[in-house]
Amino acid sequence: MNISQTVLDFKAYVERVNAIRQALYLFSWDMAVGAPKGGTASRAKYVGILSAEEFSMRVSDEMKGFLDALDPCGESLDESTKAMLRICRRDYYTYKKIPVEEMREYSELLPKAQSIWEKARAENDFAAFAPVLDRIIRFQKKFVEYRGYDGHPYNTLLDDYELGMTVETLDAFFKKLKEAIVPLLKRISALDRQKNNAGFIHRHVPIERQQAIARLLMKTIGFDLNRGMLLESAHPFTTNLGKNDVRITTRYHENAFLSSFYSVLHECGHAIYEQNKMDEIADTILDTGVSMGVHESQSRFYENIIGRSEAFWAYIHYGLMEILGDTFKDMSARKLYEAANIAKPSLIRIEADELTYCLHIMVRYEIEKQLFSGDFDVNKLPGVWNAKMKEYLGIEPLTDSEGILQDIHWSDGSFGYFPSYALGNAYAAQIFHVMRRDIPFESCVRTGDFKRIQEWLTETIHRFGSLTTPSDLIENLSGEALNPDYYIEYLTEKFTALYEL
Amino acid sequence: MNISQTVLDFKAYVERVNAIRQALYLFSWDMAVGAPKGGTASRAKYVGILSAEEFSMRVSDEMKGFLDALDPCGESLDESTKAMLRICRRDYYTYKKIPVEEMREYSELLPKAQSIWEKARAENDFAAFAPVLDRIIRFQKKFVEYRGYDGHPYNTLLDDYELGMTVETLDAFFKKLKEAIVPLLKRISALDRQKNNAGFIHRHVPIERQQAIARLLMKTIGFDLNRGMLLESAHPFTTNLGKNDVRITTRYHENAFLSSFYSVLHECGHAIYEQNKMDEIADTILDTGVSMGVHESQSRFYENIIGRSEAFWAYIHYGLMEILGDTFKDMSARKLYEAANIAKPSLIRIEADELTYCLHIMVRYEIEKQLFSGDFDVNKLPGVWNAKMKEYLGIEPLTDSEGILQDIHWSDGSFGYFPSYALGNAYAAQIFHVMRRDIPFESCVRTGDFKRIQEWLTETIHRFGSLTTPSDLIENLSGEALNPDYYIEYLTEKFTALYEL
């Protein structure tokens, strides 16, 4: 068979997989932004069928045929074919080992688990969630056994979200973070300066004004609304239907306008990544971010490194005041900057500040690692959670709703995902370190030249989409592998100055 | 092979087809309610692939295998299997003849055509739309040739929307309508009474109030918002993702509140049909209305037979006045009833009154018939359109935007669809004739007992979904085939009384 014809057939086949995947993304977007509640079960049925369809195409004999035919061609293939093959090969050899029936059973369990979790969280009833959580973990452990692993069994799951990531790397990574952050946090907590300026951020801001703020932010930092949109949902997220259709959501709290303010910046970071991939990979399976960690580096870059900088507050202050009117008249850019950077132990991850955020991730990382290293008793998890919160953050939740039940991720089986958030922060700081060699970051932000920052990120990160791998991307960009020192340095400098330690 | 196992396999296969179809409906809903413009081409690509996927499953060897295995079982199968087989058999033997590649190309063309049409209409530029319209028609003509036809080639397309419908039947049907409606309209046009009360319906009604009116109407007539939703789009429509997820749209004109008022009633008629099918067929390919004509009978029933009746205005007047406040304080229910029934030649089909509506359909029917009977020059269509408008309605559009460019349907390839609207009106009157034997329609409406009306329609029509055929449904319900006399009688009685002719 002619190789170039096989490449075409392979690409056409992968496009079919991708089209079903896009349909699944659309269903999931639709459900989050207001689909009728009464149709939940019906849509779950369609989604279940389409997921099975997509799954079976990824592990089909036809796929195997393409892999076998194209594998020997190796380096002679073009970059996009090679990248597609890498992804498909990994998929095939990973999932082929899981019996279809078990996968189906598991896929059907997840939407139910999510409903049970939602109810359990609302009613602070971990016991109601425990049995289904136990089932999910046992499924995942079985899948890891089928799939095999190097070193720690949890490595297999880490690798799903960040190619090549291991417990060995992360143990060292988190150890360094802990050693730097915990003492820094203690020094800040010993002060009582910040208590003075925390209150005003809870002043009432009507939703229409917060919508205007969202529009201001999107325009300012360059989220292209011709190829994107913003709606509301219970939890902010980004959906990527290819680089020309990238959608984000936020949610508005009338007495905490910074919540949506930073959600919008965060999701825009994801979205700007997706919108700026090269046209050559548009609408293919490569038309998506390269890994969860790298994706999170972009959202954190926009949310924290740009959005929580003093320069950004200096720039955005005027436009923001125009929208807020008299409510915040007495608030200087500096006061807002300080308010946006209050570092304080708290219970809820998604509301955590920049300094304490990774400690929340450590709690989850260590629990997940433990779950996959041997036997476990799901009923003991709340106790473990609370003890770790106490150890790293110095506070303990009073209820499981604001403790172990707070995150959706375990109910949808995403074990190995949480570390991406910490990796994202560390990547962002490493990227930032390199960026500042090339462009005058602070003066770009201070003068509103976000285009230049975006172009730099596009050149080094965005454009590649999934053509590359996370480790190659980071190494090509910075000349070294993931290095948490930049993140520690960034946090230490920022918070030492901010709190005049 | 065990027959009951084959039935199960067949149903599972059809469920897969249905899941892809639902994804396509969702893409189409999504595009109409605000998807980013820049993503049109990308979504068109996914839609093209998924349509081809669905299409190839409908004409696959596997499908042929099911048909061959189950056909000999005939009457011994349960009702739903028989209905599914009927639909799949028809699909298979119809579409097997169209090459997959051509179908795919065509499917990819349609979303682009829709964007072109939108722009052309906005800019009154038929020349911009003509080339893509030409391509669509040529595709459809080729498809008709592949598929074959009895009698007139257009019959094949008519049959797609209304099983068994032919040019022969419709020629006679429209002839009768024309002979009754044109003189009636002339007698009304000769009066000048209505000129006195036409103005107030253009008083300004802010969109928020019109949204409140929409909510009032949906609640009043029983559109279940737990299993449905209302959004806005350029052109009102209903999307059915199964009986538990039925979505409608409207559009608001600040100086013509009756436009959205009647759009909502119209789409609710479609939606109430979809929401009230029996649970046994939920989320299957039978979970949809039986034909376009029958569907339209339900929307017209709610829009016109209920919504444009004097009894309805008597009932809704109080609630409506509460929302409208002082603006319409001087308007009695009777005056609103008269205003909602002004019969007058007009240019725009979707804003046409009950009496002239079918004349608009005749214009389109005759053009479509002509397009499919021989060669055509797409550039001549505006002229043909205008001449026919002059002939039947006595008026001509000044621009193509309010002429041949006004409808979306040709841009999405729906040739053969327009007659359904006229059939819907005629079915509705025939259904109404029977309903009045069983329940006191007028007093139900006057007292707000829309539940009783809905239950009667559910019992005789809604619950069957696609378990039946349009002709069986109408015959079982009324004891006779489609008979336009009831419609003519209804119109004549209503407008003779209203205008005191």
Chai-1 contact restraints between the chains, C-beta under 6 A:
chainA,res_idxA,chainB,res_idxB,connection_type,confidence,min_distance_angstrom,max_distance_angstrom,comment,restraint_id
A,R16,B,I49,contact,1.0,0.0,6.0,A-B,restraint_1
A,A19,B,Y46,contact,1.0,0.0,6.0,A-B,restraint_2
A,A19,B,I49,contact,1.0,0.0,6.0,A-B,restraint_3
A,A19,B,L50,contact,1.0,0.0,6.0,A-B,restraint_4
A,Q22,B,Y46,contact,1.0,0.0,6.0,A-B,restraint_5
A,A23,B,A23,contact,1.0,0.0,6.0,A-B,restraint_6
A,L26,B,L26,contact,1.0,0.0,6.0,A-B,restraint_7
A,P36,B,R227,contact,1.0,0.0,6.0,A-B,restraint_8
A,P36,B,G228,contact,1.0,0.0,6.0,A-B,restraint_9
A,P36,B,M229,contact,1.0,0.0,6.0,A-B,restraint_10
A,P36,B,D245,contact,1.0,0.0,6.0,A-B,restraint_11
A,K37,B,N226,contact,1.0,0.0,6.0,A-B,restraint_12
A,G38,B,N226,contact,1.0,0.0,6.0,A-B,restraint_13
A,G38,B,R227,contact,1.0,0.0,6.0,A-B,restraint_14
A,G38,B,N244,contact,1.0,0.0,6.0,A-B,restraint_15
A,G39,B,N244,contact,1.0,0.0,6.0,A-B,restraint_16
A,G39,B,D245,contact,1.0,0.0,6.0,A-B,restraint_17
A,S42,B,G242,contact,1.0,0.0,6.0,A-B,restraint_18
A,S42,B,N244,contact,1.0,0.0,6.0,A-B,restraint_19
A,S42,B,D245,contact,1.0,0.0,6.0,A-B,restraint_20
A,S42,B,D283,contact,1.0,0.0,6.0,A-B,restraint_21
A,K45,B,D283,contact,1.0,0.0,6.0,A-B,restraint_22
A,Y46,B,A19,contact,1.0,0.0,6.0,A-B,restraint_23
A,Y46,B,Q22,contact,1.0,0.0,6.0,A-B,restraint_24
A,I49,B,R16,contact,1.0,0.0,6.0,A-B,restraint_25
A,I49,B,A19,contact,1.0,0.0,6.0,A-B,restraint_26
A,L50,B,A19,contact,1.0,0.0,6.0,A-B,restraint_27
A,N226,B,K37,contact,1.0,0.0,6.0,A-B,restraint_28
A,N226,B,G38,contact,1.0,0.0,6.0,A-B,restraint_29
A,R227,B,P36,contact,1.0,0.0,6.0,A-B,restraint_30
A,R227,B,G38,contact,1.0,0.0,6.0,A-B,restraint_31
A,G228,B,P36,contact,1.0,0.0,6.0,A-B,restraint_32
A,M229,B,P36,contact,1.0,0.0,6.0,A-B,restraint_33
A,G242,B,S42,contact,1.0,0.0,6.0,A-B,restraint_34
A,N244,B,G38,contact,1.0,0.0,6.0,A-B,restraint_35
A,N244,B,G39,contact,1.0,0.0,6.0,A-B,restraint_36
A,N244,B,S42,contact,1.0,0.0,6.0,A-B,restraint_37
A,D245,B,P36,contact,1.0,0.0,6.0,A-B,restraint_38
A,D245,B,G39,contact,1.0,0.0,6.0,A-B,restraint_39
A,D245,B,S42,contact,1.0,0.0,6.0,A-B,restraint_40
A,D283,B,S42,contact,1.0,0.0,6.0,A-B,restraint_41
A,D283,B,K45,contact,1.0,0.0,6.0,A-B,restraint_42
